[in-house]
Amino acid sequence: MEGENHTTVTEFILLGLAADPEMKLLLFAVFLAVYATTLVGNFLIVSLVAFEPTLHTPMYFLLGNLSLLDFCYSTITAPKMLVGFLLRTSTITYGGCVSQIFFFHFVGGIKIFLLTIMAYDRYVAIFHPLRYAAIMNGTACGGFLGASWVGGFVHSIVQVAIVVRLPFCGPNVLDNFYCDVPQVVKLACADTFVVELLMVSNNGLVTSMCFVVLLVSYSILLAKLRAGSAPGRSKALSTCASHITVVTLIFGPCIYIYARPFRSFPMDKAVAVLYTLLTPVLNPFIYTLRNKDFQRALGKLRGRKQKLSP
């Protein structure tokens, strides 16, 4: 495989979600509202976790970081997609495409590791409540979070290192609204069988294994919670159910996209929209609407605003 010296493509054309101008304007309005809601919802959670003392616990520390990642994750793809709706032809430079792939997998990798840490946090909280504060102390939480960032960086740099070694001499049309490995690899002027095998092993197999481990872990937690009679069981059940929902929303599309050969399927764009735009906007609602701690924190925030208002 030759290196990037044979790359003549300087930009990629993004086909996006629609070609009809009226449909593009409609989608622009819809996804602008979705993106704005994502930013406001996740920023609100991050702010509450940072400034509300009652939320200074390991669980909410991890939730706050998940919201921060969702904030960043949607920003990697949504602005470019929104601008594309307003243009006749949406393009992205080769360097911009590689950068988008890096940050997309960097943040996505951190999210996967963070969800695994959150499962461990719930296990300790439910089965070792007396030792919870000692095990999940500030140093441990910081260490876990730092490890997830390192893991996300390693995962992402592997994707980029493989992509930049591929020669691109045309065509340069990506049937998507953002740059990602499966679509970009298919445009390479080389035999990509080994590359696809590496990518499926790195992304699909690892993600599938993590998903199975998390589902089994949460299933055991739910089964033991239902059989027990510990105080706060209802709250623990609700929290675990919320975590399972988020895990499914994140891992399901990820497995669909990466744990298969890099061929186009009719549902690819719909799954990409769910994975990159809808899941980040749903997480705040999943965690906050039924969470009494967040509701109380929001109530305090409203009360403070009312006192400060003339």
VOGU-3710 file (C-alpha; in Angstrom, 3 decimals, decimal comma):
1> megenhttvt> 0,000/0,000/0,000  1,439/3,332/-1,045  1,286/6,431/1,134  -0,368/9,754/0,752  2,130/10,862/-1,964  -0,353/9,373/-4,461  -3,306/11,313/-3,050  -4,572/13,765/-5,659  -7,985/14,422/-4,127  -7,983/17,804/-2,370
11> efillglaad> -11,633/17,844/-1,328  -14,647/15,582/-0,982  -18,217/16,293/-2,062  -20,821/15,477/0,606  -24,148/14,389/-0,887  -25,919/15,031/2,419  -29,457/13,961/3,250  -31,378/15,534/0,370  -30,944/17,109/-3,076  -34,247/18,957/-3,435
21> pemklllfav> -33,835/22,646/-2,381  -37,181/22,795/-0,550  -36,476/19,582/1,336  -33,028/20,890/2,244  -34,568/24,033/3,768  -37,058/21,947/5,731  -34,291/19,686/7,033  -32,213/22,747/7,876  -34,993/24,080/10,120  -35,574/20,695/11,769
31> flavyattlv> -31,929/19,908/12,485  -31,141/23,455/13,532  -33,799/23,042/16,244  -32,369/19,633/17,178  -28,822/20,987/17,365  -29,869/24,027/19,425  -31,762/21,776/21,843  -28,705/19,517/22,104  -26,450/22,423/22,997  -28,848/23,964/25,518
41> gnflivslva> -29,810/20,655/27,160  -26,299/19,321/27,563  -24,888/22,704/28,590  -27,573/22,922/31,280  -26,601/19,517/32,686  -22,896/20,397/32,685  -23,636/23,701/34,432  -25,863/22,115/37,074  -23,312/19,405/37,833  -20,541/22,001/38,071
51> feptlhtpmy> -22,319/24,560/40,266  -24,940/22,647/42,284  -23,336/21,142/45,437  -25,975/18,398/45,762  -24,848/17,010/42,404  -21,185/16,770/43,363  -21,215/12,967/43,430  -19,354/10,437/41,243  -22,499/9,476/39,313  -23,352/13,053/38,367
61> fllgnlslld> -19,699/13,820/37,691  -19,759/11,064/35,071  -23,134/12,202/33,723  -21,830/15,736/33,414  -18,863/14,500/31,413  -21,163/12,438/29,184  -23,207/15,573/28,482  -20,028/17,506/27,704  -19,031/14,797/25,227  -22,507/14,867/23,629
71> fcystitapk> -22,154/18,645/23,334  -18,850/18,193/21,493  -19,978/15,148/19,506  -22,902/16,877/17,829  -20,741/19,933/17,110  -18,297/17,816/15,089  -20,922/16,998/12,436  -23,996/19,250/12,823  -22,580/22,684/11,812  -21,107/21,320/8,578
81> mlvgfllrts> -24,359/19,521/7,794  -26,440/22,654/8,468  -24,249/24,775/6,199  -24,534/22,084/3,522  -28,327/22,456/3,494  -27,879/26,095/2,425  -25,398/25,377/-0,379  -25,948/23,868/-3,785  -22,914/21,623/-3,308  -21,384/20,810/0,070
91> tityggcvsq> -17,658/20,105/0,073  -14,986/19,430/2,675  -11,230/19,583/2,187  -9,096/16,476/2,499  -7,510/17,877/5,679  -10,902/18,848/7,067  -12,204/15,353/6,373  -9,286/13,717/8,183  -9,711/16,119/11,111  -13,415/15,325/11,311
101> ifffhfvggi> -12,664/11,599/11,389  -10,120/12,131/14,174  -12,378/14,155/16,464  -15,438/12,034/15,669  -13,706/8,843/16,793  -11,824/10,585/19,597  -15,014/11,784/21,298  -16,894/8,609/20,360  -14,166/6,435/21,875  -14,221/8,443/25,108
111> kiflltimay> -18,005/7,988/25,308  -17,708/4,214/24,998  -15,111/4,016/27,766  -17,099/6,453/29,919  -20,241/4,319/29,646  -18,206/1,343/30,870  -17,012/3,403/33,850  -20,616/4,419/34,579  -21,622/0,752/34,704  -18,847/0,082/37,221
121> dryvaifhpl> -19,951/3,117/39,243  -23,511/1,749/39,493  -22,185/-1,689/40,490  -20,151/-0,219/43,354  -22,997/2,070/44,476  -25,541/-0,755/44,599  -23,505/-3,650/45,975  -20,881/-1,834/48,052  -22,720/1,255/49,339  -20,628/1,549/52,497
131> ryaaimngta> -17,375/1,560/50,541  -18,729/3,596/47,600  -17,267/6,943/48,671  -13,861/5,356/49,297  -13,759/3,433/46,011  -15,216/6,138/43,742  -13,304/9,040/45,266  -12,149/12,104/43,349  -8,782/10,604/42,490  -10,338/7,416/41,146
141> cggflgaswv> -12,938/9,289/39,091  -10,261/11,565/37,646  -8,068/8,583/36,852  -10,910/6,708/35,162  -11,817/9,778/33,120  -8,185/10,380/32,136  -7,862/6,753/31,045  -10,981/7,074/28,892  -9,490/10,140/27,165  -6,243/8,297/26,503
151> ggfvhsivqv> -8,196/5,303/25,189  -10,262/7,538/22,909  -7,110/9,209/21,570  -5,391/5,886/20,839  -8,517/4,547/19,146  -8,871/7,685/17,010  -5,242/8,001/15,997  -5,335/4,405/14,723  -8,277/5,281/12,447  -6,522/8,357/11,079
161> aivvrlpfcg> -3,173/6,590/10,635  -4,808/3,952/8,449  -6,862/6,439/6,410  -4,000/8,848/5,611  -1,909/5,990/4,186  -4,558/5,302/1,558  -4,181/6,873/-1,911  -7,152/8,928/-3,153  -7,154/9,743/-6,855  -10,907/9,956/-7,500
171> pnvldnfycd> -13,876/9,671/-7,282  -14,382/12,083/-4,411  -18,126/11,878/-3,677  -19,144/10,794/-0,154  -22,721/9,567/0,173  -23,094/11,040/3,645  -23,320/14,367/5,480  -19,977/13,983/7,285  -16,674/12,170/6,829  -16,364/8,758/8,383
181> vpqvvklaca> -14,116/5,786/7,834  -16,498/3,433/5,940  -17,376/5,974/3,230  -13,847/7,395/2,877  -12,136/4,002/2,675  -14,420/2,978/-0,201  -13,045/5,865/-2,295  -9,417/4,772/-1,998  -7,551/3,847/-5,195  -6,299/0,588/-3,713
191> dtfvvellmv> -7,398/-2,804/-2,504  -8,938/-2,048/0,897  -9,814/-5,578/2,033  -7,114/-5,664/4,724  -7,983/-2,120/5,816  -11,662/-2,985/6,146  -10,752/-6,087/8,131  -8,625/-3,994/10,491  -11,362/-1,387/10,877  -14,073/-3,966/11,563
201> snnglvtsmc> -11,812/-5,623/14,135  -10,875/-2,317/15,762  -14,336/-0,746/15,735  -17,010/-3,358/15,267  -15,665/-6,299/17,254  -14,492/-4,237/20,231  -17,726/-2,230/20,309  -19,846/-5,378/20,089  -17,927/-7,010/22,930  -18,254/-3,889/25,120
211> fvvllvsysi> -21,984/-3,738/24,370  -22,516/-7,370/25,349  -20,502/-6,927/28,553  -22,477/-3,803/29,501  -25,842/-5,419/28,770  -24,936/-8,495/30,820  -23,672/-6,303/33,679  -26,815/-4,180/33,781  -29,044/-7,254/33,436  -27,390/-8,792/36,502
221> llaklragsa> -27,753/-5,495/38,380  -31,449/-5,219/37,508  -32,113/-8,844/38,420  -30,466/-8,484/41,830  -32,191/-5,175/42,488  -35,625/-6,612/41,755  -34,936/-9,587/44,012  -33,643/-7,477/46,886  -35,294/-5,074/49,261  -32,590/-2,504/49,793
231> pgrskalstc> -33,613/1,118/50,431  -33,573/3,256/47,329  -34,202/0,260/45,084  -36,682/2,182/42,933  -34,189/4,993/42,306  -31,429/2,494/41,490  -33,717/0,627/39,083  -34,648/3,868/37,338  -30,998/4,912/37,052  -29,920/1,547/35,621
241> ashitvvtli> -32,830/1,563/33,160  -31,767/5,029/31,959  -28,189/3,858/31,522  -29,315/0,794/29,529  -31,389/3,021/27,243  -28,427/5,307/26,543  -26,053/2,355/26,057  -28,443/0,837/23,509  -28,889/4,138/21,656  -25,125/4,616/21,382
251> fgpciyiyar> -23,884/1,077/20,810  -26,717/-0,162/18,548  -26,020/2,240/15,639  -22,264/1,965/16,220  -22,390/-1,810/15,783  -24,601/-1,447/12,698  -22,154/0,963/11,055  -18,803/-0,614/11,921  -19,338/-4,339/12,573  -19,934/-5,214/8,905
261> pfrsfpmdka> -18,264/-4,858/5,491  -18,047/-1,278/4,229  -20,944/-1,445/1,771  -23,867/0,941/1,419  -27,260/-0,053/2,812  -30,592/1,832/2,581  -30,682/2,556/6,324  -27,139/3,943/6,579  -28,034/7,645/6,600  -30,971/7,184/8,974
271> vavlytlltp> -28,725/5,320/11,414  -26,043/7,998/11,036  -28,587/10,711/11,918  -29,684/8,729/14,979  -26,096/8,127/16,068  -24,672/11,610/15,535  -27,610/14,001/16,035  -30,562/12,399/17,814  -28,801/10,445/20,565  -26,973/13,532/21,932
281> vlnpfiytlr> -30,282/15,432/22,140  -32,099/12,518/23,804  -29,579/11,932/26,592  -30,498/15,078/28,606  -34,178/14,116/28,503  -33,496/10,506/29,470  -31,401/11,535/32,469  -33,244/14,639/33,661  -36,983/14,251/33,124  -37,270/11,357/35,601
291> nkdfqralgk> -34,380/12,355/37,843  -35,541/14,031/41,027  -32,065/15,321/41,919  -31,840/17,222/38,647  -35,420/18,465/39,039  -34,628/19,821/42,489  -31,452/21,449/41,151  -33,455/23,073/38,358  -35,990/24,268/40,921  -33,216/25,891/42,956
301> lrgrkqklsp> -31,858/27,547/39,809  -35,268/28,979/38,962  -35,662/30,207/42,536  -32,335/32,005/42,397  -33,267/33,677/39,114  -36,565/34,853/40,557  -34,815/36,355/43,592  -32,293/38,138/41,365  -34,909/39,466/38,966  -36,248/43,001/39,806
//
